[in-house]
Amino acid sequence: MECIEARKYISLYIDGEIDDEKRRELLEHMKTCSECASSYDSMKSMDSSIKDIFCDKKLPEGFEEKIMNNLPERKESTVFHKLRNKAKPAMLIPVLTITAVLIILWMSSPSILNFFNKKVPDRGTGGTMADLAAMIRLNDVDYLASDDVVADERIIGGQIGKITKSIADEHSNTKITNGSATILPVGTTVYSINDMNDAIAVKYNGKWEVYKKRGTDKLRFLFNDDYANAEKIIISYNNDGKESKREIADRNTITAVVKYLKSVRPEDQAIQYSNQNTCSFYFYIKDGSGIGKIVPSIMIVYNDPKLGGYISYDHYYKVTPEVLKLFVPGTANTGYDVSMGGAFQIYDAYLSPKFLIRRFVKDENGPKAQVKVIKKDEKIWSDGKLINDTLSGNYKLMVLMRGTTIQNKAAEKIKSDYKKIPGAVSISISKGETDDTTVIYIGFDKIPNYKFDEFGESIMILMNGSN
Amino acid sequence: MIDEKTVIKKAAEGDRDAFGELVAVYAKRLYGFLYAILQDEHDCLDIVQETFFKAYKNIFTFDTNRSFVTWLFTIAKNNAFNYLKSRNRNDLGYESLDNIESKAEGPEEKILKKEETKRLADAISRLPEKYKAIIYLKYISNLSYREIGKRLNIKESLVESRIYTARQKIASFLKEGV
């Protein structure tokens, strides 16, 4: 057993999750390796210290009852019953998306944002333990996995090396040396690519992957004349793990798509759909000798083709429903639930041309904000009062912001400005579960005139940029 | 407890008994955790009470797709650190518990041990959520890798590597603090 492996098994050994064979191997190894043995000692001592922290401590007699008796009272009012009996939950459906957008629009206007005390999320300091992206180190150069496509195998050059060390995800405090790769298995052959110095290719799971020299992987690509002259556009769809392909070879369509892509500008704003659909496409462009070039694979993210979506490369570009239809024929999916995902990512896009969503960020501790529609028949208590009763309007929207405090003056300003949100009839602002959590409720009488098929019960919205 | 999610949903709808179940499960554990940080029984009991009070008031804001124990202990930790801040006039910020003098008296070694415990609690609270959730589920809920995987809907092998990484991170936080 090697030290790298041993370190991993020490953790399993301490937790009693190791199998007999590995345990024997580990114990053997530690007999001869003093470093691993001392690593075991310190991990074991940390383990028992953590156990000390999280051990139960006997509460004084009757303390749990005291906790319960101390909780705020909740009294259900008759008004609530009336509302509940009338409620038709399904009617609520469209309100969420639109109002969430409006609120974000409203909250993110600079004048309002200035009032928020923005906090930079504590990201910790991972040191060498940052999660590594897919990479290869070869001849002292780091290559990162790219989205580029090998459209034509004939572009692959000769063998230039082999992966000699594979570093599993999250065990990344291992030293990276020439021949190391984070994801690729040992023995993977690395190939050059003809006429490209900054990129290499490997075959992984039966598919060609392009790795680009660190620093060159995010270069903006431009839709130049090559694209307009592309032989075809190849679109791939992934449905539950099954890949299917479609080609557009019609010259007029290709020209129209390129013209459109040339005309759109990258957006600063983004949204990600959690019930999202994606497909990707690339242009098959021949070089002088008739061989297909290495080209970027461009992702399209959408929820409902009728509403448009966005394409993502290193930036986000809005895609109109008309263009999207070229790539995504067929009907809309059901479900509309907007959710930001992925730590540290900034999504930039338009939800619709009309409503702008500004830059929101999720940090490692989860989403910074949450928006939830309070249905008519849903009991929501705050400070011992039913929100349904304390706020006017048939529908309520909760906006929960973590790591955000609103100073009194700002709260006053928001309270006087809330009518700028179309349809809003009432507002309340209060503190959430921690002192730096703010909960805003907004009441609406009518559902705004904006239609989506359906959506989930909550929207996560990422708040307040990290800088 | 049958299913925590269901209990939480009931509690969010105002079911006191459901909330009582959560108190029964977590109060002792919370008390132990706070005691590790504050070392004062009286203060800790106050904060246990305050934590459940805030949790009850805000339980409807809790997203049931996330870990309840992480949420609850975050409230407790914030309360504890706020308390420490107010106790020590000079604002220390929650990241440096090192300088906070322990109220408890005793032999030097005992105090040193307590300082270590505080630093460790601080280090754990600084972990990114995905690691913190696993540490909490392992140590607070005493779940096996398999059960943690089920709870978080991730593969057992990922639980394995996250626990490993979490420990590495804690160790490096502790090192930084020295």
Contacts between the chains, C-beta under 8 A, distances in Angstrom:
chain1	res1	chain2	res2	distance
A	7	B	164	7.7
A	8	B	160	7.7
A	8	B	161	7.7
A	8	B	164	5.8
A	11	B	160	7.4
A	11	B	163	5.9
A	11	B	164	4.4
A	11	B	167	6.2
A	12	B	160	6.5
A	15	B	138	7.3
A	15	B	145	7.0
A	15	B	163	6.9
A	17	B	144	7.0
A	17	B	145	5.1
A	17	B	160	7.2
A	42	B	171	7.3
A	43	B	167	6.1
A	43	B	171	8.0
A	46	B	120	7.5
A	46	B	167	6.5
A	46	B	170	6.6
A	46	B	171	6.8
A	49	B	116	7.0
A	49	B	117	6.7
A	49	B	120	5.4
A	50	B	120	6.7
A	50	B	124	7.1
A	50	B	135	7.2
A	50	B	139	5.5
A	50	B	170	8.0
A	51	B	139	6.4
A	52	B	36	6.8
A	52	B	117	6.6
A	53	B	32	7.3
A	53	B	33	6.0
A	53	B	36	4.2
A	53	B	117	6.2
A	53	B	120	6.3
A	53	B	121	5.4
A	53	B	124	7.4
A	53	B	139	7.6
A	54	B	29	6.4
A	54	B	32	6.4
A	54	B	33	6.0
A	54	B	136	8.0
A	54	B	139	4.2
A	54	B	140	5.1
A	55	B	29	8.0
A	55	B	32	4.9
A	56	B	28	4.0
A	56	B	29	5.6
A	56	B	31	7.6
A	56	B	32	5.3
A	57	B	28	6.1
A	57	B	31	4.4
A	57	B	32	3.8
A	57	B	35	5.3
A	57	B	44	7.9
A	58	B	28	6.9
A	59	B	27	6.0
A	59	B	28	5.8
A	59	B	31	5.7
A	59	B	45	7.6
A	59	B	48	7.7
A	60	B	45	7.1
A	63	B	27	7.1
A	63	B	45	6.7
A	63	B	48	7.7
A	64	B	20	7.7
A	64	B	23	5.4
A	64	B	24	6.3
A	64	B	27	5.5
A	66	B	49	7.1
A	67	B	23	5.4
A	67	B	27	6.5
A	67	B	48	7.1
A	67	B	49	5.6
A	67	B	52	4.9
A	67	B	53	7.9
A	68	B	16	6.9
A	68	B	19	7.6
A	68	B	20	5.6
A	68	B	23	6.4
A	70	B	49	5.9
A	70	B	52	7.9
A	70	B	53	6.2
A	71	B	16	7.0
A	71	B	19	7.2
A	71	B	52	7.2
A	71	B	53	6.3
A	71	B	56	4.8
A	72	B	53	7.4
A	72	B	56	7.0
A	72	B	57	6.3
A	74	B	14	4.9
A	74	B	16	7.8
A	76	B	14	7.5
A	122	B	95	7.7
A	122	B	126	6.6
A	123	B	128	7.6
A	124	B	126	5.4
A	124	B	127	6.9
A	124	B	128	6.0
A	124	B	169	7.0
A	124	B	173	7.3
A	125	B	172	7.5
A	125	B	173	7.7
A	125	B	176	6.7
A	126	B	169	6.6
A	126	B	172	7.6
A	127	B	172	5.3
A	129	B	165	6.3
A	129	B	168	5.5
A	129	B	169	6.1
A	129	B	172	6.8
A	168	B	161	7.1
A	169	B	161	6.9
A	170	B	161	4.3
A	170	B	162	6.7
A	170	B	164	7.3
A	170	B	165	4.9
A	171	B	161	6.4
A	171	B	164	7.0
A	171	B	165	7.6
A	173	B	168	6.1
A	343	B	128	7.4
A	364	B	128	3.5
A	364	B	129	6.0
A	364	B	130	7.2
A	365	B	128	6.6
A	365	B	129	4.7
A	366	B	66	6.6
A	366	B	129	5.2
A	370	B	61	7.2
A	370	B	63	6.4
A	372	B	61	8.0
A	378	B	13	7.7
A	379	B	12	7.9
A	379	B	13	4.7
A	379	B	14	5.4
A	380	B	12	7.9
A	380	B	60	5.2
A	381	B	14	5.5
A	381	B	57	7.5
A	381	B	60	6.7
A	382	B	57	6.5
A	382	B	58	7.8
A	382	B	60	7.8
A	383	B	57	6.3
A	384	B	57	7.9
A	398	B	61	7.1
A	400	B	61	5.0
A	432	B	58	5.3
A	432	B	61	5.8
A	433	B	54	5.0
A	433	B	55	6.4
A	433	B	57	7.4
A	433	B	58	3.8
A	433	B	61	6.6
A	433	B	62	7.9
A	433	B	71	7.6
A	433	B	75	5.1
A	434	B	54	7.4
A	434	B	74	7.0
A	434	B	75	5.8
A	434	B	78	4.4
A	434	B	79	7.9
A	435	B	78	6.7
A	435	B	82	6.4
A	436	B	78	7.7
A	437	B	58	7.7
A	437	B	61	7.7
A	439	B	58	7.6
A	439	B	61	6.2
A	458	B	63	6.9
A	460	B	63	7.9
